Amino acid sequence: SDAPNLVQRYVLALIAFSLDSEEWGDDELFPSWMSGEDECTWYNVSCFEGRVLALQMNEYSLKGFIPPEIGRLESLALIQLQQNGLHG
């Protein structure tokens, strides 16, 4: 079923739109996340068997909030957000 991937893509899009960084435009992170490519190929997203396991977004000067929907990434085991200005 495509439903698990649809949920993952939706949650990752919410995360991207909830965060603000001056570095988004010059970096590979945001453009790859909004691409039509499989989310498991997106920059700083790690997957196993099609499920998002890790998000690694250290030192991107990110600001904003982490949406509660991140809990819908049921296989997420690691999230690295050090040296950012996030809350939530």
Secondary structure, DSSP 8 states (H G I E B T S, - for coil): --HHHHHHHHHHHHHHHHEE-TTTTTSSHHHHHTSSS-GGGSTTEEEETTEEEEEE-TTS--EEE--GGGGG-TT--EEE--SSEEE-
